[in-house]
């Protein structure tokens, strides 16, 4: 993999951070989910290079991107479309995890000229209870600051999170201790804004799609994942036994193989 670089782009008046993992291959826009960071895609970028140039956007309110208090799904969608146009990188393959997956398939539906192939990891077409059992993770009482990184981890895991590793990708040291780059209230508001029926957008696009599902996921029910694959033509479903909502972390090599094999066909 070529040396990666981080940068910022002013998109729709908002300064958004991104990581370009380099290479001369075809572009793959990667969109993290709630609480995520661009750097989470480093293992995937290493596995896919040099055939694919992974460019990961840190979405509004996440990582080192700016926040403006508006976390409606349409705003995330417009950011992603504008970012691809800013890079002059379309049509691109677009990959999204969780909420980023919803943004990805809505991007394919609303801006088909920008998306040639779609990879959705654990992004559901119906984000309402009871179809989606846990649409909102309430982090309002998570620690804002802790004296050490270990203490921050302990504070999160004490609130029912068995492994805080994913969230700690967004941890950083401030003058007054360790905390997160994201704002707790922003993340709750953003998750609540995502509650809804996204079936029309899932079914509206026609590009080839790969749907990745962890069979132990507490977010995307297996029945919904299978229905999504059955109802949308051109969709391949890859199920991962023993994996949860974060397939890319639970089985990184298998995840990369599935994504690489799919992209090779399109």
Phi, psi and omega in degrees: 000138176293160179299133181274162176222148175255151181201182177228147175228135175272111186239118179055037178082003183243133181275111183248136178273155176206163173237124177256111184279000169083178181106171182249006181286182182290141185290141173232112177278126182245131184238117179286169176266190178303140179075003189273178178223158177297324187291350177298341183269007181301314179299320179295316180299320179295321182287328184273340182289156358271004184295333182229139177259105182276126177237114186253124180268132170272112189285163185311135179078003181240151175054230181259017176274155181285164177231145178230010176086357181250107184243029176293144181306327179296332178288317175299318180299312181295324177300312183297317179296315180294324179294317177298320178293322177302319180280347188055046188252001182269158356285136183237159165286141181233129180239136178219143176254132173056240178300326175295331176292321176297316177300320182297312183285336173288326176298317178296326180285318187270335181227065185299336180288347181263347189235121179260338179203154190228131173236119181242118176256108171062034175252114188273153179277347178223107184255051178231146172288146001272359181301315174254111188293331184225072183288341182226126170263111184281109181251015186298335180256011175292151180299136174279324180219149176216153184292332180222166176295321178297322179291325177295315176302313181298322179294325178286313183293333177292346180259027172095009177262113185293329180216112185272010186305316180300316183289329181288349171299336180261012179277146177209161181263124176258177179298329184253019176128188181270138179205190183256154176286332179275156175269130185301313182293325176301317184293323177294316180297320181294318178297318179296325180293336182277349178297124181167179178261110183253014179303316181303320179288321178300320185274350188278335184273160184236358181289159175301143183222144172243125177251120182255128184225131172271124186293344176260015183295139174261005183251307181255111178295144180300321180299321179290318179302316181292323177294321178301317180291322182290323187274339182255114178300146177079017182252130175254130178257126174246116180257138183242104176296144178077003180250149178256217185291336182252071181301322182298335175269321184290324180216070187300322182290317178294321177299313180296321178297317180296316180294315181297318180295321179295312182297330178295337181273349184243000000 
